[in-house]
Amino acid sequence: MKHTIEVNGIKIYAFHGCLPEEEKIGGNYKVDISLQTNFTEASQTDELIKTVDYVDINKIVCEEMAIRSKLIEHVGQRIFTRIKKEVKNVDFLIVKIIKISPPINGDVENVAIIIEE
């Protein structure tokens, strides 16, 4: 059986980007995490220890987003690697980082990267 857990719309203010002003001014980001696991035992026992704790996912995202990078691709890979390493029983993972209103000389709502495995 396949089970999916999503933690969507994690709102973060961070300082990622290649431009000097992005380092000083920062910008708004949203992060979505989707993972596949097996929470059959949790659904039967009602025990948090038997599933993925959303608090752990949010903590990893917030900690990695707080570390400045030029590229959201770099931040996304760090988040992906930590979740795979630190969270047990993750069979498949998708990390999506959305940079809202990027400074790219155009009327663009957002840009995003997606990493999945």
DRENPA-3360 file (N, C-alpha, C; in nm, 2 decimals, always signed):
BEGIN
1 = MKHTIEVN = +0.08/-0.12/+0.00/+0.00/+0.00/+0.00/+0.09/+0.12/+0.00 ~ +0.05/+0.22/-0.07/+0.12/+0.35/-0.08/+0.05/+0.46/-0.01 ~ +0.12/+0.53/+0.08/+0.07/+0.64/+0.15/+0.15/+0.77/+0.12 ~ +0.08/+0.88/+0.12/+0.15/+1.01/+0.09/+0.12/+1.10/+0.20 ~ +0.23/+1.17/+0.25/+0.22/+1.28/+0.34/+0.27/+1.41/+0.27 ~ +0.19/+1.52/+0.29/+0.24/+1.64/+0.23/+0.24/+1.75/+0.34 ~ +0.34/+1.83/+0.33/+0.35/+1.95/+0.41/+0.37/+2.06/+0.31 ~ +0.26/+2.14/+0.29/+0.26/+2.23/+0.18/+0.25/+2.38/+0.23;
9 = GIKIYAFH = +0.31/+2.47/+0.15/+0.30/+2.61/+0.18/+0.38/+2.66/+0.30 ~ +0.49/+2.59/+0.32/+0.58/+2.64/+0.43/+0.63/+2.78/+0.39 ~ +0.59/+2.88/+0.46/+0.62/+3.02/+0.43/+0.75/+3.06/+0.50 ~ +0.84/+3.11/+0.42/+0.97/+3.15/+0.47/+1.02/+3.28/+0.41 ~ +1.08/+3.36/+0.49/+1.15/+3.48/+0.44/+1.29/+3.45/+0.44 ~ +1.36/+3.46/+0.33/+1.50/+3.41/+0.32/+1.58/+3.51/+0.23 ~ +1.71/+3.48/+0.22/+1.80/+3.57/+0.16/+1.88/+3.51/+0.05 ~ +1.81/+3.42/-0.03/+1.88/+3.35/-0.14/+1.88/+3.44/-0.27;
17 = GCLPEEEK = +1.98/+3.42/-0.35/+1.98/+3.48/-0.48/+2.12/+3.53/-0.52 ~ +2.14/+3.55/-0.65/+2.27/+3.59/-0.70/+2.30/+3.74/-0.69 ~ +2.20/+3.82/-0.68/+2.21/+3.96/-0.68/+2.25/+4.01/-0.54 ~ +2.33/+4.11/-0.53/+2.37/+4.16/-0.39/+2.25/+4.21/-0.31 ~ +2.15/+4.27/-0.38/+2.04/+4.32/-0.30/+1.95/+4.21/-0.25 ~ +1.96/+4.09/-0.31/+1.88/+3.97/-0.25/+1.94/+3.93/-0.12 ~ +2.07/+3.94/-0.11/+2.14/+3.91/+0.02/+2.10/+4.01/+0.13 ~ +2.08/+4.13/+0.09/+2.04/+4.23/+0.19/+1.89/+4.24/+0.22;
25 = IGGNYKVD = +1.81/+4.24/+0.11/+1.67/+4.26/+0.12/+1.59/+4.13/+0.15 ~ +1.63/+4.03/+0.09/+1.56/+3.90/+0.10/+1.43/+3.89/+0.02 ~ +1.36/+3.79/+0.04/+1.24/+3.77/-0.03/+1.15/+3.66/+0.03 ~ +1.03/+3.65/-0.03/+0.94/+3.54/+0.02/+0.95/+3.41/-0.06 ~ +0.94/+3.30/+0.01/+0.95/+3.17/-0.05/+0.84/+3.08/+0.01 ~ +0.80/+2.99/-0.06/+0.71/+2.88/-0.01/+0.78/+2.75/-0.05 ~ +0.77/+2.65/+0.04/+0.82/+2.52/+0.02/+0.71/+2.42/+0.04 ~ +0.71/+2.32/-0.06/+0.61/+2.21/-0.05/+0.69/+2.08/-0.04;
33 = ISLQTNFT = +0.66/+2.00/+0.05/+0.72/+1.87/+0.07/+0.61/+1.76/+0.05 ~ +0.64/+1.66/-0.04/+0.55/+1.55/-0.05/+0.64/+1.42/-0.04 ~ +0.59/+1.33/+0.04/+0.67/+1.20/+0.05/+0.58/+1.08/+0.06 ~ +0.63/+0.97/+0.02/+0.56/+0.85/+0.03/+0.62/+0.76/+0.13 ~ +0.54/+0.70/+0.21/+0.58/+0.62/+0.32/+0.47/+0.51/+0.35 ~ +0.49/+0.44/+0.45/+0.39/+0.34/+0.49/+0.34/+0.37/+0.63 ~ +0.23/+0.43/+0.64/+0.18/+0.46/+0.78/+0.06/+0.37/+0.82 ~ +0.06/+0.25/+0.77/-0.04/+0.16/+0.81/-0.04/+0.14/+0.96;
41 = EASQTDEL = +0.07/+0.11/+1.02/+0.08/+0.09/+1.16/+0.04/+0.21/+1.24 ~ +0.07/+0.33/+1.20/+0.03/+0.45/+1.27/-0.12/+0.47/+1.26 ~ -0.18/+0.43/+1.15/-0.32/+0.44/+1.13/-0.40/+0.34/+1.22 ~ -0.33/+0.24/+1.26/-0.40/+0.14/+1.34/-0.37/+0.16/+1.49 ~ -0.25/+0.22/+1.52/-0.22/+0.23/+1.66/-0.24/+0.38/+1.72 ~ -0.25/+0.47/+1.62/-0.26/+0.61/+1.66/-0.14/+0.66/+1.73 ~ -0.02/+0.61/+1.69/+0.10/+0.65/+1.76/+0.19/+0.73/+1.66 ~ +0.23/+0.85/+1.70/+0.31/+0.94/+1.61/+0.44/+0.87/+1.57;
49 = IKTVDYVD = +0.50/+0.80/+1.66/+0.63/+0.74/+1.64/+0.63/+0.64/+1.51 ~ +0.51/+0.60/+1.47/+0.49/+0.50/+1.36/+0.47/+0.57/+1.23 ~ +0.49/+0.70/+1.22/+0.47/+0.77/+1.10/+0.57/+0.89/+1.09 ~ +0.57/+0.97/+0.99/+0.66/+1.08/+0.97/+0.60/+1.20/+1.04 ~ +0.68/+1.26/+1.13/+0.63/+1.38/+1.21/+0.65/+1.50/+1.12 ~ +0.54/+1.57/+1.10/+0.54/+1.70/+1.02/+0.63/+1.80/+1.08 ~ +0.64/+1.80/+1.21/+0.73/+1.90/+1.28/+0.87/+1.88/+1.24 ~ +0.92/+1.76/+1.22/+1.05/+1.73/+1.18/+1.08/+1.78/+1.04;
57 = INKIVCEE = +0.98/+1.76/+0.95/+0.99/+1.81/+0.81/+1.00/+1.97/+0.81 ~ +0.91/+2.03/+0.88/+0.91/+2.18/+0.89/+1.04/+2.23/+0.95 ~ +1.10/+2.16/+1.05/+1.22/+2.21/+1.11/+1.34/+2.20/+1.01 ~ +1.35/+2.09/+0.94/+1.45/+2.07/+0.84/+1.44/+2.18/+0.73 ~ +1.32/+2.21/+0.68/+1.30/+2.31/+0.58/+1.35/+2.45/+0.64 ~ +1.30/+2.48/+0.75/+1.33/+2.61/+0.81/+1.48/+2.63/+0.83 ~ +1.55/+2.53/+0.89/+1.69/+2.54/+0.91/+1.77/+2.55/+0.78 ~ +1.74/+2.48/+0.68/+1.81/+2.49/+0.55/+1.78/+2.62/+0.48;
65 = MAIRSKLI = +1.66/+2.66/+0.49/+1.62/+2.79/+0.42/+1.69/+2.91/+0.49 ~ +1.73/+2.89/+0.61/+1.80/+3.00/+0.69/+1.95/+3.01/+0.64 ~ +2.00/+2.91/+0.58/+2.14/+2.92/+0.53/+2.14/+2.98/+0.39 ~ +2.20/+3.09/+0.38/+2.20/+3.16/+0.25/+2.27/+3.08/+0.14 ~ +2.21/+3.08/+0.02/+2.26/+3.03/-0.10/+2.23/+3.12/-0.22 ~ +2.32/+3.11/-0.32/+2.29/+3.19/-0.44/+2.17/+3.13/-0.52 ~ +2.16/+2.99/-0.51/+2.07/+2.92/-0.59/+1.97/+2.84/-0.51 ~ +1.84/+2.85/-0.54/+1.74/+2.77/-0.47/+1.76/+2.62/-0.50;
73 = EHVGQRIF = +1.82/+2.59/-0.61/+1.86/+2.46/-0.65/+1.95/+2.39/-0.54 ~ +2.04/+2.48/-0.49/+2.13/+2.43/-0.38/+2.06/+2.41/-0.25 ~ +1.97/+2.50/-0.22/+1.89/+2.49/-0.09/+1.80/+2.36/-0.10 ~ +1.74/+2.35/-0.22/+1.65/+2.23/-0.24/+1.72/+2.10/-0.22 ~ +1.84/+2.09/-0.27/+1.92/+1.97/-0.26/+1.96/+1.94/-0.11 ~ +1.99/+2.05/-0.04/+2.02/+2.03/+0.10/+1.90/+1.98/+0.18 ~ +1.78/+2.04/+0.15/+1.66/+1.99/+0.22/+1.63/+1.85/+0.18 ~ +1.64/+1.81/+0.05/+1.62/+1.68/+0.01/+1.71/+1.58/+0.08;
81 = TRIKKEVK = +1.84/+1.61/+0.08/+1.94/+1.52/+0.14/+1.91/+1.50/+0.29 ~ +1.88/+1.61/+0.36/+1.86/+1.59/+0.50/+1.73/+1.51/+0.53 ~ +1.62/+1.53/+0.46/+1.50/+1.46/+0.48/+1.53/+1.31/+0.46 ~ +1.60/+1.28/+0.35/+1.63/+1.14/+0.32/+1.72/+1.07/+0.43 ~ +1.81/+1.15/+0.48/+1.90/+1.10/+0.58/+1.84/+1.09/+0.72 ~ +1.76/+1.19/+0.76/+1.71/+1.20/+0.90/+1.57/+1.15/+0.92 ~ +1.49/+1.14/+0.82/+1.35/+1.09/+0.84/+1.34/+0.95/+0.80 ~ +1.30/+0.87/+0.89/+1.29/+0.72/+0.86/+1.17/+0.69/+0.77;
89 = NVDFLIVK = +1.18/+0.58/+0.69/+1.08/+0.52/+0.61/+1.02/+0.61/+0.50 ~ +1.11/+0.70/+0.44/+1.07/+0.78/+0.33/+1.10/+0.70/+0.20 ~ +1.00/+0.65/+0.13/+1.02/+0.57/+0.01/+1.04/+0.66/-0.12 ~ +0.98/+0.77/-0.12/+0.98/+0.86/-0.23/+0.96/+1.01/-0.18 ~ +1.04/+1.10/-0.24/+1.03/+1.24/-0.18/+1.03/+1.34/-0.30 ~ +0.95/+1.44/-0.28/+0.95/+1.56/-0.37/+0.97/+1.68/-0.28 ~ +1.06/+1.77/-0.32/+1.09/+1.90/-0.26/+1.06/+2.00/-0.37 ~ +0.98/+2.10/-0.34/+0.95/+2.21/-0.43/+0.97/+2.34/-0.35;
97 = IIKISPPI = +1.06/+2.42/-0.41/+1.08/+2.56/-0.35/+1.03/+2.66/-0.45 ~ +0.95/+2.75/-0.41/+0.89/+2.85/-0.49/+0.95/+2.99/-0.44 ~ +1.01/+3.06/-0.53/+1.06/+3.20/-0.51/+0.95/+3.29/-0.56 ~ +0.89/+3.37/-0.47/+0.78/+3.46/-0.50/+0.84/+3.59/-0.55 ~ +0.78/+3.64/-0.66/+0.82/+3.77/-0.72/+0.97/+3.78/-0.73 ~ +1.04/+3.70/-0.81/+1.18/+3.70/-0.83/+1.22/+3.83/-0.91 ~ +1.34/+3.88/-0.88/+1.38/+4.00/-0.95/+1.45/+3.97/-1.08 ~ +1.36/+3.94/-1.18/+1.42/+3.90/-1.31/+1.38/+3.99/-1.42;
105 = NGDVENVA = +1.35/+4.12/-1.39/+1.32/+4.22/-1.50/+1.20/+4.17/-1.58 ~ +1.09/+4.13/-1.51/+0.97/+4.09/-1.58/+0.86/+4.07/-1.48 ~ +0.74/+4.06/-1.53/+0.62/+4.05/-1.45/+0.60/+3.90/-1.43 ~ +0.67/+3.84/-1.33/+0.66/+3.70/-1.30/+0.62/+3.67/-1.16 ~ +0.51/+3.59/-1.15/+0.46/+3.56/-1.01/+0.56/+3.49/-0.93 ~ +0.62/+3.38/-0.99/+0.72/+3.30/-0.91/+0.80/+3.22/-1.00 ~ +0.91/+3.17/-0.95/+0.99/+3.06/-1.01/+1.00/+2.95/-0.91 ~ +1.02/+2.83/-0.96/+1.02/+2.71/-0.87/+1.12/+2.61/-0.92;
113 = IIIEE = +1.17/+2.53/-0.82/+1.25/+2.41/-0.86/+1.18/+2.30/-0.79 ~ +1.20/+2.18/-0.85/+1.14/+2.06/-0.80/+1.25/+1.95/-0.80 ~ +1.27/+1.88/-0.69/+1.36/+1.77/-0.69/+1.28/+1.65/-0.64 ~ +1.29/+1.54/-0.71/+1.21/+1.42/-0.67/+1.29/+1.29/-0.70 ~ +1.27/+1.20/-0.61/+1.33/+1.07/-0.62/+1.26/+0.97/-0.54;
% end
